[in-house]
Amino acid sequence: MRPDIEHLHAHALELMAVGPLWKGLKDDRLCNFAPEDAHQLNEEVLGVLEAIRDDQPRLRNVFHASDLPLPRASHTDKPKITDTAHT
């Protein structure tokens, strides 16, 4: 049995749930932020994402704006934003 393969456009905006979130961050929270280096930018972005992580209505709206279903998490999942610069 062979899987069906469906071609997706390079930028399938209706399937990019985080697109509106990043646009909002760039246009609002980070628009006048001028980091001295990549590390400072990373720290600022991680701080903003940590604050958004607890804003469940906003995150639900991000998914409702896309054609994707809401993600389902088990009761054991612990969402965590990791700093990949130190790995």
MIBA-167526 format. One record per atom (N, C-alpha, C): residue number from 1; chain; y, z, x. Coordinates in steps of 0.2 Angstrom, whole numbers, padded with zeros to 4 digits. Example, Ala and Ser with C-alpha at 12.3 -4.5 7.8 and 13.67 -1.06 7.14 Angstrom:
<pt nr="1" kette="A" py="-0028" pz="0039" px="0066"/>
<pt nr="1" kette="A" py="-0022" pz="0039" px="0062"/>
<pt nr="1" kette="A" py="-0016" pz="0039" px="0066"/>
<pt nr="2" kette="A" py="-0011" pz="0035" px="0064"/>
<pt nr="2" kette="A" py="-0005" pz="0036" px="0068"/>
<pt nr="2" kette="A" py="0000" pz="0039" px="0064"/>
// end
This chain:
<pt nr="1" kette="A" py="-0006" pz="0000" px="0004"/>
<pt nr="1" kette="A" py="0000" pz="0000" px="0000"/>
<pt nr="1" kette="A" py="0006" pz="0000" px="0004"/>
<pt nr="2" kette="A" py="0011" pz="-0005" px="0003"/>
<pt nr="2" kette="A" py="0017" pz="-0005" px="0007"/>
<pt nr="2" kette="A" py="0023" pz="-0002" px="0003"/>
<pt nr="3" kette="A" py="0027" pz="0001" px="0007"/>
<pt nr="3" kette="A" py="0033" pz="0004" px="0003"/>
<pt nr="3" kette="A" py="0038" pz="-0002" px="0002"/>
<pt nr="4" kette="A" py="0041" pz="-0001" px="-0004"/>
<pt nr="4" kette="A" py="0047" pz="-0005" px="-0006"/>
<pt nr="4" kette="A" py="0053" pz="-0003" px="-0001"/>
<pt nr="5" kette="A" py="0056" pz="-0008" px="0002"/>
<pt nr="5" kette="A" py="0062" pz="-0007" px="0006"/>
<pt nr="5" kette="A" py="0068" pz="-0010" px="0002"/>
<pt nr="6" kette="A" py="0073" pz="-0006" px="0001"/>
<pt nr="6" kette="A" py="0079" pz="-0008" px="-0002"/>
<pt nr="6" kette="A" py="0085" pz="-0008" px="0003"/>
<pt nr="7" kette="A" py="0088" pz="-0014" px="0003"/>
<pt nr="7" kette="A" py="0094" pz="-0015" px="0007"/>
<pt nr="7" kette="A" py="0100" pz="-0011" px="0005"/>
<pt nr="8" kette="A" py="0103" pz="-0007" px="0009"/>
<pt nr="8" kette="A" py="0109" pz="-0004" px="0008"/>
<pt nr="8" kette="A" py="0114" pz="-0007" px="0012"/>
<pt nr="9" kette="A" py="0120" pz="-0007" px="0009"/>
<pt nr="9" kette="A" py="0126" pz="-0009" px="0013"/>
<pt nr="9" kette="A" py="0128" pz="-0004" px="0019"/>
<pt nr="10" kette="A" py="0131" pz="-0006" px="0024"/>
<pt nr="10" kette="A" py="0132" pz="-0002" px="0030"/>
<pt nr="10" kette="A" py="0137" pz="0004" px="0027"/>
<pt nr="11" kette="A" py="0141" pz="0003" px="0022"/>
<pt nr="11" kette="A" py="0145" pz="0008" px="0020"/>
<pt nr="11" kette="A" py="0144" pz="0009" px="0012"/>
<pt nr="12" kette="A" py="0139" pz="0012" px="0010"/>
<pt nr="12" kette="A" py="0137" pz="0013" px="0003"/>
<pt nr="12" kette="A" py="0141" pz="0019" px="0001"/>
<pt nr="13" kette="A" py="0147" pz="0018" px="-0001"/>
<pt nr="13" kette="A" py="0152" pz="0024" px="-0002"/>
<pt nr="13" kette="A" py="0149" pz="0028" px="-0008"/>
<pt nr="14" kette="A" py="0146" pz="0025" px="-0013"/>
<pt nr="14" kette="A" py="0143" pz="0029" px="-0019"/>
<pt nr="14" kette="A" py="0138" pz="0034" px="-0016"/>
<pt nr="15" kette="A" py="0135" pz="0033" px="-0010"/>
<pt nr="15" kette="A" py="0130" pz="0037" px="-0008"/>
<pt nr="15" kette="A" py="0132" pz="0041" px="-0002"/>
<pt nr="16" kette="A" py="0139" pz="0041" px="-0001"/>
<pt nr="16" kette="A" py="0141" pz="0046" px="0004"/>
<pt nr="16" kette="A" py="0145" pz="0052" px="0001"/>
<pt nr="17" kette="A" py="0141" pz="0057" px="0000"/>
<pt nr="17" kette="A" py="0144" pz="0062" px="-0004"/>
<pt nr="17" kette="A" py="0149" pz="0066" px="0001"/>
<pt nr="18" kette="A" py="0149" pz="0066" px="0007"/>
<pt nr="18" kette="A" py="0154" pz="0069" px="0011"/>
<pt nr="18" kette="A" py="0160" pz="0065" px="0013"/>
<pt nr="19" kette="A" py="0160" pz="0059" px="0011"/>
<pt nr="19" kette="A" py="0166" pz="0055" px="0012"/>
<pt nr="19" kette="A" py="0172" pz="0058" px="0009"/>
<pt nr="20" kette="A" py="0173" pz="0060" px="0003"/>
<pt nr="20" kette="A" py="0179" pz="0063" px="0000"/>
<pt nr="20" kette="A" py="0180" pz="0070" px="0003"/>
<pt nr="21" kette="A" py="0175" pz="0074" px="0005"/>
<pt nr="21" kette="A" py="0176" pz="0080" px="0009"/>
<pt nr="21" kette="A" py="0180" pz="0079" px="0015"/>
<pt nr="22" kette="A" py="0177" pz="0074" px="0019"/>
<pt nr="22" kette="A" py="0181" pz="0073" px="0026"/>
<pt nr="22" kette="A" py="0188" pz="0070" px="0025"/>
<pt nr="23" kette="A" py="0189" pz="0066" px="0020"/>
<pt nr="23" kette="A" py="0195" pz="0063" px="0018"/>
<pt nr="23" kette="A" py="0200" pz="0069" px="0017"/>
<pt nr="24" kette="A" py="0198" pz="0073" px="0013"/>
<pt nr="24" kette="A" py="0202" pz="0079" px="0011"/>
<pt nr="24" kette="A" py="0204" pz="0083" px="0017"/>
<pt nr="25" kette="A" py="0199" pz="0084" px="0021"/>
<pt nr="25" kette="A" py="0200" pz="0088" px="0027"/>
<pt nr="25" kette="A" py="0205" pz="0085" px="0032"/>
<pt nr="26" kette="A" py="0204" pz="0078" px="0033"/>
<pt nr="26" kette="A" py="0209" pz="0074" px="0037"/>
<pt nr="26" kette="A" py="0216" pz="0074" px="0034"/>
<pt nr="27" kette="A" py="0216" pz="0073" px="0028"/>
<pt nr="27" kette="A" py="0223" pz="0072" px="0025"/>
<pt nr="27" kette="A" py="0226" pz="0079" px="0023"/>
<pt nr="28" kette="A" py="0223" pz="0084" px="0023"/>
<pt nr="28" kette="A" py="0226" pz="0091" px="0021"/>
<pt nr="28" kette="A" py="0225" pz="0096" px="0026"/>
<pt nr="29" kette="A" py="0219" pz="0098" px="0028"/>
<pt nr="29" kette="A" py="0219" pz="0104" px="0032"/>
<pt nr="29" kette="A" py="0220" pz="0102" px="0039"/>
<pt nr="30" kette="A" py="0218" pz="0096" px="0041"/>
<pt nr="30" kette="A" py="0219" pz="0095" px="0049"/>
<pt nr="30" kette="A" py="0224" pz="0089" px="0050"/>
<pt nr="31" kette="A" py="0228" pz="0087" px="0045"/>
<pt nr="31" kette="A" py="0233" pz="0082" px="0046"/>
<pt nr="31" kette="A" py="0238" pz="0083" px="0052"/>
<pt nr="32" kette="A" py="0240" pz="0089" px="0053"/>
<pt nr="32" kette="A" py="0245" pz="0090" px="0058"/>
<pt nr="32" kette="A" py="0243" pz="0094" px="0064"/>
<pt nr="33" kette="A" py="0236" pz="0094" px="0064"/>
<pt nr="33" kette="A" py="0233" pz="0098" px="0069"/>
<pt nr="33" kette="A" py="0232" pz="0094" px="0076"/>
<pt nr="34" kette="A" py="0235" pz="0096" px="0081"/>
<pt nr="34" kette="A" py="0234" pz="0092" px="0087"/>
<pt nr="34" kette="A" py="0231" pz="0096" px="0093"/>
<pt nr="35" kette="A" py="0224" pz="0095" px="0093"/>
<pt nr="35" kette="A" py="0220" pz="0100" px="0098"/>
<pt nr="35" kette="A" py="0222" pz="0098" px="0105"/>
<pt nr="36" kette="A" py="0221" pz="0103" px="0109"/>
<pt nr="36" kette="A" py="0222" pz="0101" px="0116"/>
<pt nr="36" kette="A" py="0216" pz="0098" px="0119"/>
<pt nr="37" kette="A" py="0210" pz="0099" px="0116"/>
<pt nr="37" kette="A" py="0204" pz="0096" px="0119"/>
<pt nr="37" kette="A" py="0199" pz="0095" px="0113"/>
<pt nr="38" kette="A" py="0193" pz="0092" px="0115"/>
<pt nr="38" kette="A" py="0188" pz="0092" px="0110"/>
<pt nr="38" kette="A" py="0185" pz="0098" px="0108"/>
<pt nr="39" kette="A" py="0185" pz="0103" px="0112"/>
<pt nr="39" kette="A" py="0182" pz="0110" px="0111"/>
<pt nr="39" kette="A" py="0186" pz="0113" px="0105"/>
<pt nr="40" kette="A" py="0193" pz="0113" px="0106"/>
<pt nr="40" kette="A" py="0197" pz="0116" px="0101"/>
<pt nr="40" kette="A" py="0197" pz="0112" px="0095"/>
<pt nr="41" kette="A" py="0196" pz="0106" px="0095"/>
<pt nr="41" kette="A" py="0195" pz="0102" px="0088"/>
<pt nr="41" kette="A" py="0189" pz="0104" px="0085"/>
<pt nr="42" kette="A" py="0183" pz="0105" px="0089"/>
<pt nr="42" kette="A" py="0177" pz="0107" px="0086"/>
<pt nr="42" kette="A" py="0177" pz="0114" px="0083"/>
<pt nr="43" kette="A" py="0181" pz="0118" px="0086"/>
<pt nr="43" kette="A" py="0181" pz="0125" px="0084"/>
<pt nr="43" kette="A" py="0185" pz="0125" px="0077"/>
<pt nr="44" kette="A" py="0191" pz="0121" px="0077"/>
<pt nr="44" kette="A" py="0195" pz="0121" px="0071"/>
<pt nr="44" kette="A" py="0191" pz="0118" px="0065"/>
<pt nr="45" kette="A" py="0187" pz="0112" px="0066"/>
<pt nr="45" kette="A" py="0183" pz="0109" px="0061"/>
<pt nr="45" kette="A" py="0178" pz="0114" px="0059"/>
<pt nr="46" kette="A" py="0174" pz="0117" px="0063"/>
<pt nr="46" kette="A" py="0169" pz="0122" px="0061"/>
<pt nr="46" kette="A" py="0172" pz="0128" px="0057"/>
<pt nr="47" kette="A" py="0178" pz="0130" px="0059"/>
<pt nr="47" kette="A" py="0181" pz="0135" px="0055"/>
<pt nr="47" kette="A" py="0183" pz="0133" px="0048"/>
<pt nr="48" kette="A" py="0185" pz="0127" px="0047"/>
<pt nr="48" kette="A" py="0187" pz="0124" px="0040"/>
<pt nr="48" kette="A" py="0180" pz="0123" px="0036"/>
<pt nr="49" kette="A" py="0175" pz="0121" px="0040"/>
<pt nr="49" kette="A" py="0169" pz="0120" px="0036"/>
<pt nr="49" kette="A" py="0166" pz="0126" px="0034"/>
<pt nr="50" kette="A" py="0166" pz="0131" px="0038"/>
<pt nr="50" kette="A" py="0164" pz="0138" px="0036"/>
<pt nr="50" kette="A" py="0167" pz="0140" px="0029"/>
<pt nr="51" kette="A" py="0174" pz="0139" px="0029"/>
<pt nr="51" kette="A" py="0178" pz="0141" px="0023"/>
<pt nr="51" kette="A" py="0175" pz="0137" px="0017"/>
<pt nr="52" kette="A" py="0174" pz="0131" px="0018"/>
<pt nr="52" kette="A" py="0172" pz="0127" px="0012"/>
<pt nr="52" kette="A" py="0165" pz="0128" px="0010"/>
<pt nr="53" kette="A" py="0161" pz="0130" px="0015"/>
<pt nr="53" kette="A" py="0154" pz="0132" px="0013"/>
<pt nr="53" kette="A" py="0153" pz="0136" px="0007"/>
<pt nr="54" kette="A" py="0158" pz="0141" px="0006"/>
<pt nr="54" kette="A" py="0157" pz="0146" px="0001"/>
<pt nr="54" kette="A" py="0161" pz="0144" px="-0005"/>
<pt nr="55" kette="A" py="0164" pz="0138" px="-0005"/>
<pt nr="55" kette="A" py="0167" pz="0135" px="-0011"/>
<pt nr="55" kette="A" py="0163" pz="0131" px="-0015"/>
<pt nr="56" kette="A" py="0158" pz="0134" px="-0019"/>
<pt nr="56" kette="A" py="0153" pz="0130" px="-0022"/>
<pt nr="56" kette="A" py="0156" pz="0125" px="-0027"/>
<pt nr="57" kette="A" py="0161" pz="0127" px="-0031"/>
<pt nr="57" kette="A" py="0163" pz="0122" px="-0036"/>
<pt nr="57" kette="A" py="0166" pz="0116" px="-0032"/>
<pt nr="58" kette="A" py="0169" pz="0117" px="-0027"/>
<pt nr="58" kette="A" py="0172" pz="0111" px="-0023"/>
<pt nr="58" kette="A" py="0166" pz="0107" px="-0020"/>
<pt nr="59" kette="A" py="0161" pz="0110" px="-0018"/>
<pt nr="59" kette="A" py="0155" pz="0106" px="-0015"/>
<pt nr="59" kette="A" py="0151" pz="0102" px="-0021"/>
<pt nr="60" kette="A" py="0151" pz="0106" px="-0027"/>
<pt nr="60" kette="A" py="0148" pz="0102" px="-0032"/>
<pt nr="60" kette="A" py="0152" pz="0096" px="-0034"/>
<pt nr="61" kette="A" py="0158" pz="0097" px="-0034"/>
<pt nr="61" kette="A" py="0162" pz="0091" px="-0036"/>
<pt nr="61" kette="A" py="0162" pz="0085" px="-0031"/>
<pt nr="62" kette="A" py="0160" pz="0087" px="-0025"/>
<pt nr="62" kette="A" py="0159" pz="0082" px="-0020"/>
<pt nr="62" kette="A" py="0153" pz="0078" px="-0022"/>
<pt nr="63" kette="A" py="0148" pz="0081" px="-0024"/>
<pt nr="63" kette="A" py="0141" pz="0077" px="-0026"/>
<pt nr="63" kette="A" py="0142" pz="0074" px="-0032"/>
<pt nr="64" kette="A" py="0146" pz="0077" px="-0037"/>
<pt nr="64" kette="A" py="0147" pz="0074" px="-0044"/>
<pt nr="64" kette="A" py="0151" pz="0067" px="-0043"/>
<pt nr="65" kette="A" py="0155" pz="0067" px="-0038"/>
<pt nr="65" kette="A" py="0159" pz="0061" px="-0036"/>
<pt nr="65" kette="A" py="0155" pz="0055" px="-0033"/>
<pt nr="66" kette="A" py="0149" pz="0057" px="-0031"/>
<pt nr="66" kette="A" py="0145" pz="0052" px="-0028"/>
<pt nr="66" kette="A" py="0139" pz="0050" px="-0034"/>
<pt nr="67" kette="A" py="0135" pz="0046" px="-0032"/>
<pt nr="67" kette="A" py="0129" pz="0044" px="-0036"/>
<pt nr="67" kette="A" py="0123" pz="0048" px="-0034"/>
<pt nr="68" kette="A" py="0124" pz="0053" px="-0030"/>
<pt nr="68" kette="A" py="0118" pz="0057" px="-0028"/>
<pt nr="68" kette="A" py="0117" pz="0063" px="-0032"/>
<pt nr="69" kette="A" py="0111" pz="0065" px="-0033"/>
<pt nr="69" kette="A" py="0109" pz="0071" px="-0037"/>
<pt nr="69" kette="A" py="0111" pz="0077" px="-0033"/>
<pt nr="70" kette="A" py="0112" pz="0083" px="-0036"/>
<pt nr="70" kette="A" py="0114" pz="0089" px="-0032"/>
<pt nr="70" kette="A" py="0108" pz="0091" px="-0028"/>
<pt nr="71" kette="A" py="0110" pz="0093" px="-0022"/>
<pt nr="71" kette="A" py="0104" pz="0095" px="-0018"/>
<pt nr="71" kette="A" py="0101" pz="0102" px="-0021"/>
<pt nr="72" kette="A" py="0095" pz="0103" px="-0020"/>
<pt nr="72" kette="A" py="0091" pz="0109" px="-0022"/>
<pt nr="72" kette="A" py="0089" pz="0113" px="-0016"/>
<pt nr="73" kette="A" py="0091" pz="0119" px="-0016"/>
<pt nr="73" kette="A" py="0089" pz="0123" px="-0010"/>
<pt nr="73" kette="A" py="0084" pz="0129" px="-0013"/>
<pt nr="74" kette="A" py="0080" pz="0131" px="-0009"/>
<pt nr="74" kette="A" py="0075" pz="0136" px="-0011"/>
<pt nr="74" kette="A" py="0079" pz="0143" px="-0010"/>
<pt nr="75" kette="A" py="0076" pz="0148" px="-0012"/>
<pt nr="75" kette="A" py="0079" pz="0154" px="-0012"/>
<pt nr="75" kette="A" py="0079" pz="0157" px="-0004"/>
<pt nr="76" kette="A" py="0075" pz="0154" px="0000"/>
<pt nr="76" kette="A" py="0075" pz="0156" px="0007"/>
<pt nr="76" kette="A" py="0079" pz="0152" px="0011"/>
<pt nr="77" kette="A" py="0082" pz="0147" px="0009"/>
<pt nr="77" kette="A" py="0087" pz="0143" px="0013"/>
<pt nr="77" kette="A" py="0093" pz="0147" px="0014"/>
<pt nr="78" kette="A" py="0095" pz="0147" px="0021"/>
<pt nr="78" kette="A" py="0101" pz="0150" px="0023"/>
<pt nr="78" kette="A" py="0106" pz="0145" px="0026"/>
<pt nr="79" kette="A" py="0111" pz="0143" px="0022"/>
<pt nr="79" kette="A" py="0115" pz="0138" px="0025"/>
<pt nr="79" kette="A" py="0119" pz="0140" px="0031"/>
<pt nr="80" kette="A" py="0119" pz="0136" px="0036"/>
<pt nr="80" kette="A" py="0122" pz="0138" px="0043"/>
<pt nr="80" kette="A" py="0125" pz="0132" px="0046"/>
<pt nr="81" kette="A" py="0131" pz="0133" px="0048"/>
<pt nr="81" kette="A" py="0135" pz="0128" px="0052"/>
<pt nr="81" kette="A" py="0134" pz="0130" px="0059"/>
<pt nr="82" kette="A" py="0131" pz="0125" px="0063"/>
<pt nr="82" kette="A" py="0130" pz="0127" px="0070"/>
<pt nr="82" kette="A" py="0135" pz="0123" px="0075"/>
<pt nr="83" kette="A" py="0136" pz="0127" px="0080"/>
<pt nr="83" kette="A" py="0141" pz="0124" px="0085"/>
<pt nr="83" kette="A" py="0136" pz="0120" px="0090"/>
<pt nr="84" kette="A" py="0136" pz="0114" px="0090"/>
<pt nr="84" kette="A" py="0132" pz="0110" px="0094"/>
<pt nr="84" kette="A" py="0134" pz="0109" px="0101"/>
<pt nr="85" kette="A" py="0140" pz="0111" px="0103"/>
<pt nr="85" kette="A" py="0143" pz="0111" px="0109"/>
<pt nr="85" kette="A" py="0140" pz="0115" px="0114"/>
<pt nr="86" kette="A" py="0137" pz="0121" px="0112"/>
<pt nr="86" kette="A" py="0134" pz="0126" px="0116"/>
<pt nr="86" kette="A" py="0126" pz="0125" px="0117"/>
<pt nr="87" kette="A" py="0123" pz="0119" px="0114"/>
<pt nr="87" kette="A" py="0116" pz="0119" px="0115"/>
<pt nr="87" kette="A" py="0114" pz="0115" px="0120"/>
// end
